[in-house]
């Protein structure tokens, strides 16, 4: 998988998550929370969800193409970030052109699905949340964050993390915020779950 294609697709999907799904959902339902859904992600109170390279809505689906504003119009929503909640946005402009590669979208959807399975095994009864500002899937247990990210400015490739609110020391803790393992080290949901379980034991 070409890293530049993966990064470009991740940025575009982040824009869809924040501008087209989370922002409109917040304005009508009062929540920015998103969740893993078949083939991608969607709102917890919105009927909009991403599946592969399409935005699925009531009554049909729309290709992830054109600008975010055009995509929102096709889905019947006014695009934009959830105003007044956070400043660390995706940085995507509503008039940017969406660029989603099918293979890259599949890689990221599979990573979110593995993370969702692992988090539910770690914390049964706790709903994992995709937060639109960072576009990561996470839960918090006893002041420790556990999650998976499709990549970001600091780590462009998908990774899993354990982030204690209070810094820890030791070989396991290899990142400024705690512990990080790239997806290449964690080939399936069981491996992600094992990483989280080790983090929980050491935290």
C-alpha positions in Angstrom: 0.0 0.0 0.0 1.5 3.3 -1.1 1.9 5.5 2.0 1.0 8.8 0.2 -2.3 7.2 -1.1 -3.1 5.9 2.4 -2.4 9.3 4.0 -4.5 11.2 1.3 -7.4 8.7 1.8 -7.2 9.0 5.6 -7.3 12.8 5.4 -10.3 12.7 3.1 -12.2 10.2 5.3 -11.3 12.4 8.4 -12.9 15.3 6.6 -16.1 13.3 5.9 -16.2 12.1 9.5 -15.9 15.6 10.9 -17.6 17.9 8.3 -20.3 15.7 6.8 -21.3 13.4 9.7 -20.1 14.6 13.1 -20.8 18.4 12.6 -24.3 18.0 11.3 -25.1 15.3 13.8 -23.9 17.6 16.6 -26.1 20.4 15.4 -29.2 18.3 15.4 -28.6 15.6 18.1 -26.0 17.2 20.4 -23.3 14.6 20.1 -20.1 14.3 18.0 -19.6 10.6 18.7 -19.1 8.2 15.8 -18.8 4.4 15.7 -17.4 1.7 13.6 -19.9 0.4 11.1 -19.7 -2.3 8.3 -17.0 -1.2 5.9 -16.2 2.0 7.7 -17.8 4.4 10.3 -20.9 6.4 10.9 -22.8 8.6 13.4 -24.3 7.2 16.5 -27.4 9.4 16.1 -27.2 10.0 12.4 -28.2 7.7 9.6 -25.1 8.7 7.6 -22.2 6.3 7.4 -19.3 5.6 5.2 -19.0 2.2 3.6 -15.9 1.7 1.4 -15.9 4.6 -1.0 -19.6 5.6 -0.6 -21.6 7.7 1.9 -24.7 5.7 2.8 -27.8 7.6 3.7 -31.5 6.8 4.0 -32.7 5.8 0.6 -29.4 5.2 -1.1 -25.8 6.1 -1.3 -23.5 8.7 -2.7 -19.9 8.2 -4.0 -17.2 9.9 -1.9 -16.3 12.4 -4.6 -16.4 16.1 -5.4 -16.1 18.5 -2.5 -17.4 18.0 1.0 -19.9 20.8 0.5 -21.2 19.0 -2.6 -21.3 15.6 -0.7 -23.2 17.2 2.1 -25.7 18.7 -0.3 -26.3 15.3 -1.9 -26.8 13.8 1.6 -29.1 16.7 2.7 -26.9 18.2 5.4 -25.0 21.4 5.9 -21.3 20.6 6.3 -19.0 22.0 8.9 -17.1 21.2 12.1 -18.9 20.9 15.4 -18.7 24.6 16.5 -17.3 25.6 19.9 -16.2 22.1 21.0 -12.6 21.9 20.1 -9.9 23.8 18.2 -7.7 20.8 17.0 -9.8 20.1 13.9 -8.9 18.0 10.8 -7.9 21.1 8.9 -10.0 20.1 6.0 -11.9 22.8 4.1 -15.5 22.1 3.0 -14.5 23.1 -0.6 -11.6 20.7 -0.8 -11.9 17.8 -3.2 -12.4 14.4 -1.7 -9.8 11.8 -2.7 -10.6 8.3 -1.5 -8.8 5.2 -2.9 -10.8 2.0 -2.6 -7.8 -0.2 -1.4 -6.7 2.4 1.2 -10.2 2.8 2.4 -10.4 -0.9 2.9 -7.2 -1.0 4.8 -8.4 1.7 7.2 -11.8 0.2 7.6 -10.2 -3.2 8.5 -8.0 -1.4 11.1 -10.9 0.3 12.7 -12.8 -3.1 12.8 -9.9 -4.8 14.4 -9.6 -2.0 17.0 -13.4 -2.2 17.7 -13.2 -5.9 18.3 -10.2 -5.6 20.5 -11.6 -2.7 22.6 -14.9 -4.6 23.2 -12.9 -7.6 24.4 -10.8 -5.4 26.7 -13.8 -3.5 28.1 -17.1 -5.5 27.6 -20.1 -3.1 27.9 -18.1 0.0 27.0 -18.9 1.5 23.6 -15.8 2.4 21.7 -16.0 5.9 20.2 -14.5 7.4 17.1 -13.8 11.0 18.0 -14.0 13.3 14.9 -11.3 15.8 16.0 -8.5 13.2 16.0 -10.3 10.5 14.0 -9.3 7.8 16.4 -11.3 5.0 18.0 -10.9 4.8 21.8 -12.2 3.9 25.3 -10.9 5.1 28.7 -10.5 2.8 31.7 -9.2 3.9 35.1 -7.5 7.1 33.6 -5.9 5.2 30.8 -6.8 5.7 27.1 -6.8 2.7 24.8 -7.3 3.2 21.1 -6.5 2.8 17.4 -5.7 5.6 15.0 -5.6 5.4 11.2 -2.6 7.7 11.4 -1.9 11.4 12.1 0.7 14.1 11.6 3.1 12.6 14.1 2.6 8.9 12.9 1.3 8.7 9.4 0.6 5.0 9.4 -2.1 3.3 11.4 -1.3 2.4 15.0 -2.7 1.3 18.3 -1.9 3.1 21.6 -2.1 3.0 25.3 -2.1 6.5 26.9 -2.0 6.7 30.7 -3.1 10.1 32.1 0.0 9.9 34.4 3.3 9.1 32.6 4.7 5.6 33.1 8.3 4.3 32.8 9.6 1.1 31.4 10.4 -0.7 28.1 6.7 -1.0 27.1 6.2 2.8 27.1 7.9 3.9 23.9 6.0 7.1 23.0 5.7 10.5 24.7 2.1 9.8 25.6 2.5 6.2 26.6 2.9 3.2 24.3 2.4 2.9 20.5 2.5 -0.1 18.1 2.1 0.3 14.4 -0.5 -1.9 12.6 2.3 -3.9 10.9 3.1 -5.3 14.4 -0.5 -6.1 15.1 -1.9 -8.2 12.2 -5.3 -9.0 13.6 -7.8 -8.1 16.4 -6.3 -10.7 18.7 -2.9 -9.0 18.5 -4.4 -5.6 19.1 -6.3 -7.0 22.1 -3.0 -8.6 23.5 -1.3 -5.2 23.2 -4.1 -3.5 25.1 -4.2 -6.2 27.8 -0.4 -5.8 28.4 -0.9 -2.1 28.6 -3.7 -2.5 31.1 -1.5 -4.9 33.2 1.4 -2.5 33.2 -0.6 0.7 33.7 
